[in-house]
Amino acid sequence: MQAFFSKILHGLKRAAWAVLPPIALASLCAGIVWNTIHGDRGSLAQERVRATIEERQTRLAQLNLELRELNERNAMMGDSGPGPDRDMLDERARQLGLQVGRDELVFPYEPSQRLAPAER
């Protein structure tokens, strides 16, 4: 009886050693394939990075456009160039005219009653 169990055990060992290497190799290959797709540097991660880059490039283009517009407005307000734009000056004067502190007094007068600029 012991010889019978010995033969069965020996057959099981041979079967295990025959099946174990292919299973180990298959699981190793499956792990490599999974990591290629889902890993930190896998194809799905690359797609997320590409999408993030596209979003940030779009935002950068918007910010560059906004910067260009602000620089143009600044150039119109400055002393350099052809001179200040009347519309920009009017807009700025209205902004500043509506901002009066509580402790300041405002004296309205007619355009003909303007004060002469102070001499230095």
Long-range contacts (C-beta under 8 A, 24 or more apart in sequence): none
